[in-house]
Amino acid sequence: MGAGMTQPPATDSQSATPYKTLGGEDFVRTFCARFYELMDSLPGAAACRAVHPASLDRARQRLYEYLTGWLGGPPLYTSQYGHPRLRMRHMVAPIGEAEITGWLLCFHQAWEELAPPTEHSAAIVQRVEALAWHMANKAPENRPGENARES
């Protein structure tokens, strides 16, 4: 995994961190709550929801801890669990295109609803998208007509 996926978005020394710019703890908690509400309700997130346990409480808390540090706030996740090793930690769940697009659907909708426009917003979204696709750990499924032999 590239260092950029575990390091917070870059800021120059004169600007506040994305964590502070977005609203700190209140923003991250509200964002994570909305993200998982969407995962529970959006039909397009069904595959992603299916790889999670019945209760999303632990996932919500872990995302909150991770995003807090990744956005430049207190290093809640790393102080408790060490290096994120996100891909390794997610190997217990089959993650393919449907799971990733469902996860991103929730992320994008929650971000659009809650994130104030900042100078870092587009970069944050771009890096989250790259990280989401990096999490893939199952082979792509064949779609009807793909690799089919012509008779």
C-alpha positions as CSV (number, residue, x, y, z in Angstrom):
1,M,0.0,0.0,0.0
2,G,1.4,3.4,-0.9
3,A,2.3,5.8,1.9
4,G,-0.3,8.3,0.6
5,M,-3.1,6.0,1.5
6,T,-2.3,5.9,5.1
7,Q,-1.0,9.5,5.5
8,P,-3.3,12.4,5.9
9,P,-3.9,14.7,2.9
10,A,-1.0,17.1,2.5
11,T,-1.4,20.6,3.8
12,D,1.0,23.5,3.8
13,S,2.3,24.7,7.1
14,Q,0.2,27.8,7.0
15,S,-3.2,26.1,6.7
16,A,-5.3,24.1,9.2
17,T,-5.5,20.4,8.8
18,P,-8.5,18.9,6.8
19,Y,-9.7,17.6,10.2
20,K,-10.0,21.1,11.6
21,T,-11.2,22.7,8.3
22,L,-14.0,20.1,8.0
23,G,-15.3,20.6,11.6
24,G,-13.2,18.2,13.7
25,E,-14.7,15.5,15.8
26,D,-18.3,16.6,15.2
27,F,-17.9,16.4,11.4
28,V,-16.2,13.0,11.5
29,R,-18.7,11.5,13.9
30,T,-21.7,12.8,11.9
31,F,-20.1,11.7,8.6
32,C,-19.5,8.2,9.9
33,A,-23.0,7.9,11.2
34,R,-24.5,9.1,7.9
35,F,-22.2,6.8,5.9
36,Y,-23.4,3.7,7.8
37,E,-27.0,4.8,7.7
38,L,-26.7,5.0,3.9
39,M,-25.0,1.5,3.8
40,D,-28.0,0.2,5.7
41,S,-30.5,1.8,3.4
42,L,-29.2,2.2,-0.2
43,P,-30.0,-0.7,-2.5
44,G,-26.8,0.1,-4.4
45,A,-24.8,-0.7,-1.2
46,A,-26.3,-4.1,-0.7
47,A,-23.2,-6.1,-1.6
48,C,-21.0,-3.9,0.7
49,R,-23.5,-4.2,3.5
50,A,-23.6,-8.0,3.1
51,V,-19.9,-8.4,4.0
52,H,-20.5,-6.5,7.3
53,P,-21.9,-8.0,10.5
54,A,-25.5,-7.3,11.6
55,S,-24.4,-4.5,13.8
56,L,-22.4,-1.7,12.2
57,D,-21.4,-0.1,15.5
58,R,-17.8,-1.5,15.5
59,A,-17.3,-0.5,11.8
60,R,-18.6,3.0,12.5
61,Q,-16.3,3.4,15.4
62,R,-13.2,2.1,13.5
63,L,-14.0,4.4,10.5
64,Y,-14.3,7.3,12.9
65,E,-11.0,6.5,14.5
66,Y,-9.2,6.0,11.2
67,L,-10.6,9.1,9.5
68,T,-9.9,11.3,12.5
69,G,-6.2,10.6,12.3
70,W,-6.0,10.4,8.5
71,L,-7.6,13.9,8.2
72,G,-5.0,15.3,10.6
73,G,-6.7,15.0,14.0
74,P,-5.7,12.9,16.9
75,P,-4.2,9.5,15.9
76,L,-7.0,7.5,17.5
77,Y,-6.7,4.4,15.2
78,T,-2.9,4.1,15.2
79,S,-2.6,4.6,19.0
80,Q,-5.0,1.7,19.6
81,Y,-4.3,-0.7,16.7
82,G,-0.9,0.3,15.2
83,H,-0.3,0.8,11.5
84,P,-3.7,0.6,9.7
85,R,-2.7,-2.2,7.2
86,L,-6.1,-1.6,5.8
87,R,-5.9,-4.1,3.0
88,M,-4.6,-6.8,5.2
89,R,-7.3,-6.1,7.9
90,H,-10.0,-6.3,5.2
91,M,-8.9,-9.7,3.8
92,V,-11.5,-11.4,6.0
93,A,-14.2,-10.0,3.7
94,P,-14.6,-10.7,0.0
95,I,-14.2,-7.3,-1.7
96,G,-14.9,-6.9,-5.4
97,E,-16.4,-4.4,-7.7
98,A,-19.9,-4.5,-6.2
99,E,-18.6,-4.1,-2.7
100,I,-16.4,-1.2,-3.7
101,T,-18.9,0.7,-5.7
102,G,-21.5,0.3,-2.9
103,W,-19.0,1.6,-0.3
104,L,-18.1,4.5,-2.6
105,L,-21.8,5.2,-3.2
106,C,-22.2,5.7,0.6
107,F,-19.1,7.7,0.9
108,H,-19.9,10.1,-2.0
109,Q,-23.5,10.7,-0.8
110,A,-22.5,11.3,2.8
111,W,-19.6,13.6,1.7
112,E,-21.9,15.6,-0.6
113,E,-24.4,16.0,2.1
114,L,-22.1,16.9,4.9
115,A,-18.6,18.1,3.8
116,P,-18.2,21.8,3.5
117,P,-16.3,22.9,0.4
118,T,-12.7,23.2,1.3
119,E,-9.4,23.6,-0.7
120,H,-8.7,20.0,0.2
121,S,-12.0,18.4,-0.6
122,A,-11.4,17.1,-4.1
123,A,-8.0,15.7,-3.1
124,I,-9.6,13.9,-0.1
125,V,-12.3,12.3,-2.3
126,Q,-9.7,11.3,-4.9
127,R,-7.5,9.6,-2.3
128,V,-10.5,7.8,-0.7
129,E,-11.5,6.5,-4.1
130,A,-8.0,5.2,-4.8
131,L,-7.9,3.5,-1.4
132,A,-11.4,1.9,-1.9
133,W,-10.2,0.3,-5.2
134,H,-7.0,-0.8,-3.6
135,M,-9.0,-2.9,-1.1
136,A,-10.2,-5.3,-3.9
137,N,-9.3,-8.8,-2.9
138,K,-11.5,-11.0,-5.1
139,A,-11.3,-11.8,-8.8
140,P,-13.6,-9.9,-11.1
141,E,-16.8,-11.8,-11.9
142,N,-17.5,-12.6,-15.5
143,R,-20.4,-10.7,-16.9
144,P,-22.8,-12.4,-19.3
145,G,-21.1,-12.6,-22.7
146,E,-17.6,-12.1,-21.4
147,N,-15.1,-14.9,-22.2
148,A,-18.0,-16.9,-23.7
149,R,-17.0,-19.2,-26.5
150,E,-18.7,-18.5,-29.8
151,S,-20.3,-21.7,-31.2
